[in-house]
Amino acid sequence: MDKRTQIIIAAMKLLAEKGVQATPMSAIAKAAGTGMGTIYNYFATKEELINAIYLYIKHSEIELVNKSLDHTASLKSRFFHYYTAFINFYLKYPESFAFMDQFQSSPVITACTKDAGKQGFVSVIALIQQGQEEGIIKQMELEALLIFLGGTVTTYVRWVIGIDVHKREPQQEQQMRLVWDAIKA
């Protein structure tokens, strides 16, 4: 792992755990096993670092989500694949979830960063648009659907993290049915 990634991961964990105000750059440097100068070589400010973490998570998320997607499967099956993959990503990487839960609506994340983060989700957006064109998914503003879906993932993961691992699968199946029923035409 390169130094930049070490810094991003260390900062993500600390920021998610302690928040912005309680996480000085010196603590990030110590956790990353590097000096302050090295951090500032990569990130001029803490805000720049936070935006880099956001993009790191978004890129990691979409990389995992796009793996093993069967493009010949039905639209509903592909939707379930995406939805399940997002949930599984956050369950597998709880520090990423904690960071995104805390920062995704923060004004620290710039509009430019949010736009860059959306670029990887072209396949998800295309799937929703295809579903709308085929009359399978409700005709609603795309942004409203994406906000709804993101909110259901966040709320569900926040809840399911606290339940027994063996009870998660049936809960996830119910969640997927609820979400599908909410967006289908």
CORDA-V222229 format. One record per residue. N is the residue number from 1. RES is the residue in three letters. PHI is phi in degrees with one decimal (* if undefined). NEAR is the number of other ideal C-beta (glycine too) atoms within 10 Angstrom. D_CENTER is the distance of its C-alpha to the mean C-alpha in Angstrom with 1 decimal. Layout:
BEGIN
[[N/RES/PHI/NEAR/D_CENTER] [N/RES/PHI/NEAR/D_CENTER]]
END
This chain:
BEGIN
[[1/MET/*/7/21.1] [2/ASP/-78.2/8/22.0] [3/LYS/-59.7/14/22.6] [4/ARG/-58.7/17/19.8] [5/THR/-66.9/13/17.2] [6/GLN/-57.8/15/19.1] [7/ILE/-64.4/25/18.9] [8/ILE/-59.9/24/15.2] [9/ILE/-67.2/17/14.6] [10/ALA/-62.4/19/17.5] [11/ALA/-65.3/26/16.5] [12/MET/-57.4/25/12.9] [13/LYS/-62.9/19/14.7] [14/LEU/-66.8/21/17.5] [15/LEU/-64.6/23/15.7] [16/ALA/-66.5/20/13.6] [17/GLU/-79.4/13/16.9] [18/LYS/-111.8/12/19.4] [19/GLY/89.0/11/18.0] [20/VAL/-66.6/15/19.0] [21/GLN/-64.5/6/22.7] [22/ALA/-92.9/10/23.3] [23/THR/-123.8/20/21.7] [24/PRO/-74.6/14/24.3] [25/MET/-59.7/16/23.9] [26/SER/-63.8/11/26.6] [27/ALA/-67.9/15/24.7] [28/ILE/-64.4/23/21.8] [29/ALA/-59.3/19/24.6] [30/LYS/-62.7/14/26.1] [31/ALA/-65.0/16/23.0] [32/ALA/-84.1/21/22.3] [33/GLY/69.3/11/26.0] [34/THR/-140.9/18/26.8] [35/GLY/-94.3/12/28.8] [36/MET/-60.3/13/28.0] [37/GLY/-59.9/8/29.4] [38/THR/-64.0/16/27.0] [39/ILE/-59.6/22/24.0] [40/TYR/-71.4/14/25.7] [41/ASN/-68.7/13/26.5] [42/TYR/-95.1/16/22.8] [43/PHE/-135.5/21/21.6] [44/ALA/-68.7/10/24.2] [45/THR/-140.4/11/22.6] [46/LYS/-65.0/17/20.1] [47/GLU/-63.5/16/18.4] [48/GLU/-63.7/15/18.2] [49/LEU/-64.3/23/16.7] [50/ILE/-61.6/23/14.0] [51/ASN/-65.4/21/13.2] [52/ALA/-66.4/19/13.3] [53/ILE/-63.9/25/10.9] [54/TYR/-54.7/24/8.3] [55/LEU/-67.1/17/9.3] [56/TYR/-58.5/19/9.6] [57/ILE/-66.2/23/6.1] [58/LYS/-59.4/21/5.4] [59/HIS/-67.4/14/8.7] [60/SER/-64.1/14/8.3] [61/GLU/-60.3/20/5.7] [62/ILE/-70.1/22/8.2] [63/GLU/-61.8/11/11.1] [64/LEU/-69.4/15/10.8] [65/VAL/-64.7/21/10.3] [66/ASN/-78.1/15/13.3] [67/LYS/-65.2/9/15.4] [68/SER/59.2/8/18.2] [69/LEU/-76.9/15/17.7] [70/ASP/-89.3/9/21.3] [71/HIS/-70.4/7/21.8] [72/THR/-93.5/7/25.1] [73/ALA/-70.3/12/23.8] [74/SER/-64.4/10/24.2] [75/LEU/-59.2/14/21.7] [76/LYS/-60.9/14/21.1] [77/SER/-63.5/12/20.6] [78/ARG/-66.3/19/18.0] [79/PHE/-60.0/23/16.2] [80/PHE/-59.5/17/16.3] [81/HIS/-59.7/18/15.2] [82/TYR/-60.3/21/12.0] [83/TYR/-60.2/21/11.4] [84/THR/-63.3/16/12.5] [85/ALA/-63.7/19/10.5] [86/PHE/-62.8/22/7.0] [87/ILE/-61.5/21/9.0] [88/ASN/-63.7/15/10.6] [89/PHE/-59.0/20/7.9] [90/TYR/-70.6/24/7.1] [91/LEU/-72.4/15/10.9] [92/LYS/-74.9/10/11.8] [93/TYR/-122.8/17/9.9] [94/PRO/-61.4/13/10.6] [95/GLU/-69.4/16/10.8] [96/SER/-67.6/21/7.3] [97/PHE/-62.4/21/6.8] [98/ALA/-59.7/18/9.9] [99/PHE/-65.0/23/9.2] [100/MET/-65.3/24/6.3] [101/ASP/-61.2/16/8.7] [102/GLN/-82.5/14/11.4] [103/PHE/-111.1/21/10.7] [104/GLN/-62.0/15/8.6] [105/SER/-103.5/10/12.0] [106/SER/-73.1/11/14.1] [107/PRO/-66.9/8/16.8] [108/VAL/-66.7/16/16.3] [109/ILE/-77.9/19/13.4] [110/THR/-74.8/14/15.8] [111/ALA/-60.8/8/16.1] [112/CYS/-62.7/9/16.5] [113/THR/-65.6/19/13.3] [114/LYS/-61.7/14/11.4] [115/ASP/-63.2/9/13.7] [116/ALA/-64.1/15/13.1] [117/GLY/-64.8/20/9.4] [118/LYS/-72.3/14/10.5] [119/GLN/-58.1/11/13.1] [120/GLY/-73.4/17/11.3] [121/PHE/-96.3/18/10.7] [122/VAL/-56.7/10/14.4] [123/SER/-67.8/14/15.0] [124/VAL/-68.1/21/13.0] [125/ILE/-62.3/13/14.8] [126/ALA/-62.3/10/18.0] [127/LEU/-63.0/19/17.8] [128/ILE/-64.9/22/17.7] [129/GLN/-62.8/13/20.5] [130/GLN/-60.7/13/22.5] [131/GLY/-60.7/20/22.3] [132/GLN/-68.8/17/23.6] [133/GLU/-62.2/10/26.3] [134/GLU/-87.4/10/27.4] [135/GLY/75.8/10/27.6] [136/ILE/-90.6/17/25.2] [137/ILE/-111.8/21/22.5] [138/LYS/-52.4/14/23.6] [139/GLN/-82.0/9/24.7] [140/MET/-137.1/13/22.5] [141/GLU/-59.3/8/21.0] [142/LEU/-55.9/11/18.0] [143/GLU/-59.5/8/16.0] [144/ALA/-64.1/10/17.1] [145/LEU/-64.6/20/15.9] [146/LEU/-64.2/15/12.4] [147/ILE/-63.8/11/12.3] [148/PHE/-58.8/14/14.0] [149/LEU/-62.1/19/11.7] [150/GLY/-61.0/13/8.5] [151/GLY/-64.2/10/10.9] [152/THR/-68.5/19/12.2] [153/VAL/-63.7/21/9.2] [154/THR/-60.6/18/8.7] [155/THR/-64.2/12/12.5] [156/TYR/-63.3/21/13.1] [157/VAL/-62.7/20/11.1] [158/ARG/-56.5/13/12.8] [159/TRP/-74.9/11/16.0] [160/VAL/-71.1/18/16.0] [161/ILE/-58.2/13/15.3] [162/GLY/-89.6/6/18.8] [163/ILE/-106.8/10/20.7] [164/ASP/-56.3/8/22.6] [165/VAL/-55.5/8/20.8] [166/HIS/-72.3/7/23.6] [167/LYS/-95.2/10/23.0] [168/ARG/-69.8/16/19.3] [169/GLU/-58.6/9/20.2] [170/PRO/-63.9/9/22.4] [171/GLN/-65.6/14/20.1] [172/GLN/-66.8/17/17.3] [173/GLU/-62.3/12/20.0] [174/GLN/-64.6/11/21.1] [175/GLN/-61.2/21/17.7] [176/MET/-62.9/18/17.3] [177/ARG/-63.5/11/20.9] [178/LEU/-61.7/11/20.4] [179/VAL/-66.5/18/17.6] [180/TRP/-60.8/15/19.6] [181/ASP/-61.3/8/22.7] [182/ALA/-73.1/12/21.1] [183/ILE/-103.3/18/20.2] [184/LYS/-70.7/13/23.0] [185/ALA/-70.2/11/26.1]]
END
